[in-house]
């Protein structure tokens, strides 16, 4: 029998980790505080599997740019300072990471992990026949409204061999739905992908149940961790105690509350929003995924729906939907792609994306001999999930 791993967290990171562990021959118990899987951060994210656009938010000039954003009612970033030492520590570390050299180093790490994740996703789809989650290789366009931003992007492409410059009327040739969009040009990458994260999680759960090697404990919040020196011995639940052999933390922005003595997890929630609007016969939604660079808003067609996502709110642990932020996002979407979907019927969502100050996830072993972490993916959780899970599973399986 393989090693027994207890996974805390039933979002895309936890489920992908459980799936990779089962593939490596482990027995898995997955604990999720909610009654259903992938019902929080993984429920309605942006939908883009953006493997080559993974630069961290922390970059040179971002703090000054953010000050300008904070003065706008439709700002892509909102900050509400709180009497919370964790928030202040996170912000201080974020500002310290806002240097060009640091950004480039972290972006290189993320790009390597993202391309690995794309390869793992492809292997799982082909070998295990994973389907039914609106996956497509539809390509992605990062679109620009100003010449200055467009020129900078063209000059600093990470991979000119795969990133095509598209300008003027070429936008309408690339995708007819963009012919009248307010963009002057963009950078198009043909092999970027799109999928429904929530449905992907459900597919993984179905395969895990069928494997006979994964047990789900839903609606059971972890109230504490018992440890003996540098080894965790049990997970405390409201219903009792669960002995553990290996423990993997994938509980997103709630993970620091489970932290053990000496285990520091610099993670803070960044709230994001999305609209999921129906695409009817009369609509013209772009088939390619689109990122509106200046407005910091993304569009992804998921079969007969258009997912629109945006906003970064650093407001603490309040996960409530803010109607003003959603109205602002809806106005931007309607002004940009007015014929793409029925925005009046859009389903609203807000989710807490667990982020590190640098944008690089925390992945691997800890000072505790049997405790592992897979955390802090921020807005790239779906993009990085498969690759992060595969690396974690291989590390745990090789551990003596």
HUBEL-V976453 format. One record per pair of residues at least 4 apart in sequence whose C-alpha atoms are under 8 Angstrom apart, sorted by the first residue. I is the first residue (numbers start at 1). J is the second residue. Records with the same first field share a line. If there is no record, write none. Layout:
# HUBEL-V976453
I=J, J
This chain:
# HUBEL-V976453
1=25, 26, 27
2=25, 26, 27
3=25, 26, 27, 245, 246, 397
4=26, 27, 28, 29, 244, 245, 246
5=26, 27, 28, 29, 244, 245, 246, 247, 248
6=28, 29, 30, 31, 244, 245, 246, 247, 248
7=14, 17, 18, 28, 29, 30, 31, 247, 248, 249, 250
8=14, 30, 31, 32, 247, 248, 249, 250, 251
9=13, 14, 15, 30, 31, 32, 33, 249, 250, 251, 252
10=14, 15, 30, 31, 32, 37, 38, 250, 251
11=15, 37, 38, 39, 40, 41, 42, 201, 250, 251
12=16, 38, 42, 197, 198, 201, 381, 382, 385
13=17, 250, 374, 375, 381, 382, 385, 386, 389
14=18, 30, 250, 251
15=19, 201, 204, 205
16=20, 201, 204, 385, 386, 389
17=21, 385, 386, 388, 389, 390, 392, 393
18=22, 28, 30, 208, 214, 389
19=23, 204, 208, 389
20=24, 386, 389, 390, 393
21=25, 26, 27, 28, 389, 390, 393, 394, 397
22=26, 27, 28, 208, 211, 213, 214
24=393, 394, 397
26=213, 397
27=213, 214
28=213, 214, 215
29=214, 215, 216, 217
30=214, 215, 216, 217
31=216, 217, 218, 220, 221, 222
32=36, 37, 216, 217, 218, 219, 220, 221
33=218, 219, 220, 221, 222
34=39, 218, 219, 220, 221
35=218, 219, 220
36=218, 219
37=201, 202, 218
38=42, 43, 198, 201, 202
39=43, 198
40=351, 352
41=45, 350, 351, 352, 353
42=197, 198, 351, 382
43=197, 198
44=196, 197, 198, 274, 276, 349, 351
45=197, 273, 274, 309, 351
46=274, 298, 299, 300, 307, 308, 309, 310
47=194, 195, 196, 197, 300, 302, 307, 382
48=193, 194, 195, 289, 300, 383
49=192, 193, 194, 195, 382, 383
50=54, 140, 192, 193, 194, 383
51=111, 114, 115, 118, 192, 383
52=111, 114, 115, 158, 192
53=111
54=107, 110, 111, 114, 380
55=103, 104, 106, 107, 110
56=103, 106, 107, 358, 359, 360
57=62, 358, 359
58=62, 94, 95, 97, 98, 99, 103, 357, 358, 359
59=97, 98, 99, 100, 102, 103
60=98, 99, 100, 103
61=65, 98, 99
62=66, 98
63=67, 95, 98
64=68
65=69
66=70, 77
67=71
68=72
69=75, 76, 77, 78
70=75, 77, 78, 79
71=75
74=325, 328, 329
75=311
76=295, 296, 310, 311, 312
77=311, 312, 313, 314
78=311, 312, 313, 314, 315
79=313, 314, 315
80=313, 314, 315, 316
81=87, 315
82=87, 315, 316
84=88
85=89
86=90, 268
87=91, 268, 316
88=92
89=93
90=94, 266, 267, 268, 356, 357
91=95, 357
92=96
93=97, 357, 358
94=98, 357, 358
97=102, 103, 357, 358
98=102, 103
99=103
100=104
101=105
102=106
103=107, 358
104=108
105=109
106=110, 358, 359, 360
107=111
108=112
109=113, 360
110=114, 360
111=115
112=116
113=117, 384, 387, 388
114=118, 383, 384, 387
115=119
116=120, 387
117=121, 383, 384, 385, 386, 387, 388
118=122, 383, 386, 387
119=123, 387
120=124, 386, 387, 390
121=125, 386, 387
122=126
123=127, 128
124=128, 129, 130
125=129, 130, 131
126=130
130=203, 204
131=135, 203
132=199, 200, 203
133=195, 196, 197, 198, 199, 200, 203
134=194, 195, 196, 199, 302, 303
135=193, 194, 195, 196, 302
136=193, 194, 195
137=190, 191, 192, 193, 194
138=190, 191, 192, 193, 194, 287, 288, 289
139=188, 189, 190, 191, 192, 193, 288, 289
140=188, 189, 190, 191, 192, 193, 288, 289, 290, 291
141=186, 187, 188, 189, 288, 289, 290, 291
142=186, 187, 188, 290, 291, 292, 293
143=150, 183, 184, 185, 186, 187, 290, 291, 292, 293
144=149, 150, 183, 184, 185, 186, 292, 293, 294
145=149, 150, 182, 183, 184, 185, 293, 294
146=150, 183, 184
147=151, 184
148=152
149=153
150=154, 184, 185, 186
151=155
152=156
153=157, 187
154=165, 187
157=163
158=163
159=163
160=164
162=189, 190
163=187, 188, 189, 190
164=187, 188, 189
165=185, 186, 187, 188
166=170, 171, 185, 186, 187, 188
167=171, 184, 185, 186
168=183, 184, 185
169=173, 179
170=174
171=175, 176, 178, 179, 185, 186
172=176, 177, 178, 179, 180
173=179
174=178
175=179, 286, 287, 288
176=286
177=181, 284, 285, 286, 337, 340
178=286, 337
181=336, 337
182=336
194=289, 300, 301, 302
195=200, 302
196=200, 302
197=201, 382
198=202
199=203
200=204
201=205
202=206
203=207
204=208
205=209
206=210
207=211
208=212, 213, 214
209=213, 214, 215
220=237, 238, 239
221=237, 238
222=235, 236, 237, 238, 258
223=235, 236, 237, 238, 258
224=235, 236, 237, 258
225=232, 233, 234, 235, 236, 258, 260
226=232, 233, 234, 235, 236
227=231, 232, 233, 234
228=232, 233
230=367, 368, 369
231=368, 369, 370, 371
232=244, 246, 247, 368, 370, 371
233=243, 244, 245
234=241, 242, 243, 244
235=241, 242, 243, 244
236=240, 241, 242
237=241, 242
245=370
246=370, 371, 372
247=370, 371, 372
248=371, 372, 373, 374
249=255, 371, 372, 373, 374, 375
250=255, 373, 374, 375
251=255, 375
252=353, 354, 375, 376
253=267, 268, 269, 352, 353, 354, 355, 376
254=258
255=259, 265
256=264, 265, 266, 267
259=263, 264, 265
263=366, 367
266=356, 357
267=354, 355, 356, 357, 376
268=316, 354, 355, 356
269=314, 316, 317, 352, 353, 354, 355
270=312, 313, 314, 315, 352, 353, 354, 355, 378
271=311, 312, 313, 314, 315, 319, 350, 351, 352, 353
272=309, 310, 311, 312, 313, 350, 351, 352, 353
273=309, 310, 311, 321, 325, 326, 348, 349, 350, 351
274=307, 308, 309, 310, 326, 348, 349, 350
275=306, 307, 308, 309, 326, 330, 346, 347, 348, 349
276=305, 306, 307, 308, 346, 347, 348
277=305, 306, 307, 308, 341, 342, 343, 344, 345, 346, 347
278=304, 305, 306, 341, 342, 343, 345, 346
279=283, 284, 285, 304, 305, 306, 340, 341, 342
280=304, 341, 342
283=339, 340, 341, 342
284=339, 340, 341
285=301, 306, 337, 339, 340, 341
286=290, 300, 301, 340
287=300, 301
288=300, 301
289=298, 299, 300, 301
290=298, 299, 300
291=296, 297, 298, 299
292=296, 297, 298
293=297
296=310, 311
297=308, 309, 310, 311
298=308, 309, 310
299=306, 307, 308, 309
300=306, 307, 308
301=305, 306, 307
302=306, 307
305=341
306=340, 341
308=333
310=329
311=325
317=352
319=350, 351, 352
320=350
321=348, 349, 350
322=326
323=327
324=328
325=329
326=330, 348
327=331
328=332
329=333
330=334, 343
331=335
332=336
333=337, 338
334=338, 339, 343
342=346
353=377, 378, 379
354=375, 376, 377, 378, 379
355=359, 361, 376, 377, 378, 379
356=360, 361, 362, 376, 377, 378
359=376, 377, 378
360=376, 377
361=374, 375, 376, 377, 378
362=373, 374, 375, 376, 377
363=372, 373, 374, 375, 388, 392
364=372, 373, 374, 392, 395
365=369, 370, 371, 372, 373
366=370, 371, 372, 373
367=371
374=388, 389, 392
377=381, 384
380=384
381=385
382=386
384=388
385=389
386=390
387=391
388=392
389=393
390=394
391=395
392=396
393=397
394=398
395=399
